[in-house]
């Protein structure tokens, strides 16, 4: 029986045949050559695009290109901290002053400290009996149900119709 590299390796307990040095060198040379070719191709394309893409002096921007276009909402804020300070000042002033919310219906806002003091002295107001009027902007219907009088099937044990 002839001896093969496999049988010699099995007898020795390790691989007796070495890796081909020539194969490793050609793989490294091929990799370097491939990278160099890719870099040269990209450089050439960039030079081509740079030469083609330059606008000539004769092409001035059109009126549409010069017009300021307002982006759709929501817009990013140029200075959100300034807007936040403005909103906080406005809200703080409303929480610390007296004023009318709806003068015709007699609804006013009072400073929050005063409102808490009155609430402690007088207690929480009791809701008016009967159905509530519909909220502003609600559709015009004959009956607007009061959330306190609408039976909830899960709580009453009833099945919905």
Secondary structure as UniProt FT lines:
FT   HELIX           5..12
FT   HELIX           21..53
FT   TURN            57..58
FT   HELIX           63..66
FT   HELIX           80..95
FT   STRAND          99..102
FT   TURN            103..106
FT   STRAND          107..109
FT   HELIX           112..122
FT   TURN            136..137
FT   TURN            147..149
FT   HELIX           153..156
//
